[in-house]
Amino acid sequence: MRDVLAIEVTADAVRALLLGGIGPGRAVRAYAERPLPPGLVVPSSSHPNVQDEGVFARLLGEVVGPRPPRRARLVLPDRSVRLHVLNADAIPPGGPDLRQFLVWRLQDTLPFEPREARVAYVPAPNGAPNRQVAITLVAREQVLAQYERLLGEAGTGAAHVAPAACHLYNLAEQDFEAAGNTVHAFLALGPESAALILSQGGIPEYARTFLRPGAEPEPPPPMPQRDPADGPGARPRPTRHKDLVAELLRSFEHAEEGVGLTAPVRLLLGGELGQDPALAAALHEGLGIPCAILPSPARRVRHAEPLPPSAHAVLLAALARI
């Protein structure tokens, strides 16, 4: 089996993980991470994210190495590629009609012209007779095109693109499926975003992405003023617990009004900033439901234990069946 390369880009870092082998013999062959200067990558679904392509290309080349595999799985920030869950009586089977249907359903939520959208979806039943959900990823063409061009210049190409929350949710989904038909919540916290997914019977039925409380508002794209070799850039400010609880309660109410979901009975917390027991305890107190931290995926593969928690999404991307 050929080696699998996964690359993750966040506002703070670029990471690359090389996975080799098959079945029980799978192992992490290499992992590299480079911090990004503040403002070098500004996650956005509307505008190209990389503000200085020369600096980014150099750091990307350092993490992927001189001879990367021809194709890579690309993990992008949750605010760059958005997750939407669409409920429908019927979904066209594919082709232009499907794209037209999805874009039509999303047009009021897109911050750009619908004709500029790139969409992908997975259908699933939602538990009601003759009803389906379309679990849909949406990105602006020019946002993805910039990343794809930069990967090509580094010697690889994008075989699959998804936000970090999707890969992290795939790990949580097994836990939710085993819990029966109750509503469960998954929250992925990144350096600048929070992505919430509510599911019932293991099927996502509601998704919302918002600015993480405590993150700086998205600034005008500045040019980096420091060399990354000087050390890590400014780290994210801590999450404001009370504000995050308020956002989650608002989301639970919206999900109940919009798609008829009852309040979740449990919340799983994941993501780069979701490995904090104190945050889990604060959410448990504020929401009144059990809150647990998503288990590490490192136990699934050899030589993954030394990886930092920030590498969970890129590891899951490499492990995914695509």
VENHUHU-V308794 format. One record per residue. N is the residue number from 1. PSI is psi in radians with two decimals (999 if undefined). Layout:
# VENHUHU-V308794
N&PSI  N&PSI
This chain:
# VENHUHU-V308794
1&2.38  2&2.66  3&2.58  4&2.18  5&2.27  6&2.41  7&2.33  8&2.40  9&2.26  10&-3.14  11&-0.34  12&-0.37  13&2.80  14&2.35  15&2.62  16&2.38  17&2.33  18&2.11  19&2.33  20&2.90  21&-3.08  22&2.56  23&-2.37  24&-0.31  25&0.02  26&2.46  27&2.60  28&2.03  29&-0.54  30&2.59  31&2.36  32&2.59  33&2.44  34&2.30  35&2.63  36&2.47  37&2.60  38&2.33  39&-0.08  40&-0.77  41&2.11  42&1.72  43&2.27  44&2.48  45&-0.12  46&-0.56  47&2.67  48&2.37  49&-0.59  50&2.10  51&-0.50  52&1.72  53&-0.52  54&-0.84  55&-0.77  56&-0.73  57&-0.67  58&-0.78  59&-0.67  60&-0.75  61&-0.61  62&-0.64  63&-0.54  64&-0.36  65&3.06  66&-0.43  67&1.23  68&2.84  69&2.77  70&-0.46  71&2.60  72&2.71  73&2.14  74&2.19  75&2.11  76&2.88  77&2.63  78&-0.35  79&-0.06  80&-0.69  81&2.01  82&2.50  83&2.23  84&2.55  85&2.06  86&2.21  87&2.43  88&2.71  89&-0.70  90&2.57  91&2.24  92&2.55  93&-0.41  94&-3.09  95&-2.87  96&-0.60  97&-0.67  98&-0.85  99&-0.75  100&-0.71  101&-0.83  102&-0.79  103&-0.68  104&-0.75  105&-0.49  106&-0.13  107&-0.58  108&-0.23  109&-0.18  110&2.35  111&0.32  112&3.03  113&2.34  114&-0.59  115&-0.27  116&0.09  117&2.47  118&2.22  119&2.64  120&2.61  121&2.80  122&2.22  123&2.69  124&2.65  125&2.65  126&0.20  127&-0.30  128&2.63  129&2.31  130&0.50  131&2.57  132&2.85  133&2.57  134&1.94  135&1.88  136&2.34  137&2.37  138&2.34  139&2.71  140&2.41  141&-0.78  142&-0.45  143&-0.87  144&-0.66  145&-0.64  146&-0.83  147&-0.75  148&-0.68  149&-0.71  150&-0.64  151&-0.73  152&-0.68  153&-0.40  154&-0.02  155&0.21  156&3.08  157&2.86  158&1.89  159&-0.41  160&2.40  161&2.28  162&2.71  163&2.80  164&-0.68  165&-0.57  166&-0.78  167&-0.69  168&-0.67  169&-0.62  170&-0.53  171&-0.69  172&-0.47  173&-0.66  174&-0.67  175&-0.72  176&-0.67  177&-0.65  178&-0.22  179&0.07  180&-2.63  181&0.26  182&2.83  183&2.28  184&2.70  185&2.48  186&2.31  187&2.09  188&2.14  189&2.07  190&-3.09  191&-0.61  192&0.05  193&2.81  194&2.27  195&2.09  196&2.32  197&2.19  198&2.32  199&2.70  200&2.20  201&0.49  202&0.06  203&2.09  204&2.33  205&-0.11  206&2.42  207&2.48  208&2.36  209&2.31  210&2.90  211&2.28  212&2.20  213&2.14  214&-0.36  215&2.60  216&2.52  217&2.60  218&2.04  219&2.90  220&2.47  221&1.86  222&2.79  223&2.39  224&2.41  225&0.19  226&2.79  227&2.29  228&-0.40  229&-0.27  230&-0.22  231&3.13  232&2.64  233&-2.99  234&2.31  235&2.75  236&2.53  237&2.71  238&2.65  239&2.36  240&1.90  241&-0.83  242&-0.70  243&-0.65  244&-0.73  245&-0.76  246&-0.73  247&-0.71  248&-0.73  249&-0.66  250&-0.69  251&-0.72  252&-0.73  253&-0.73  254&-0.70  255&-0.63  256&-0.75  257&-0.67  258&-0.74  259&0.16  260&0.38  261&2.36  262&2.91  263&2.52  264&2.63  265&-0.16  266&2.66  267&2.32  268&2.37  269&2.23  270&-3.02  271&3.00  272&-0.66  273&0.24  274&0.36  275&0.49  276&1.92  277&-0.57  278&-0.67  279&-0.75  280&-0.70  281&-0.69  282&-0.68  283&-0.66  284&-0.78  285&-0.76  286&-0.60  287&-0.39  288&0.37  289&2.71  290&2.43  291&2.20  292&2.76  293&2.36  294&2.28  295&2.66  296&2.39  297&-0.05  298&-0.43  299&-0.23  300&-0.23  301&2.58  302&2.64  303&0.38  304&-0.22  305&-0.63  306&-0.15  307&2.50  308&2.78  309&-0.48  310&-0.24  311&0.04  312&-0.78  313&-0.74  314&-0.57  315&-0.77  316&-0.61  317&-0.71  318&-0.56  319&-0.30  320&2.57  321&1.83  322&999
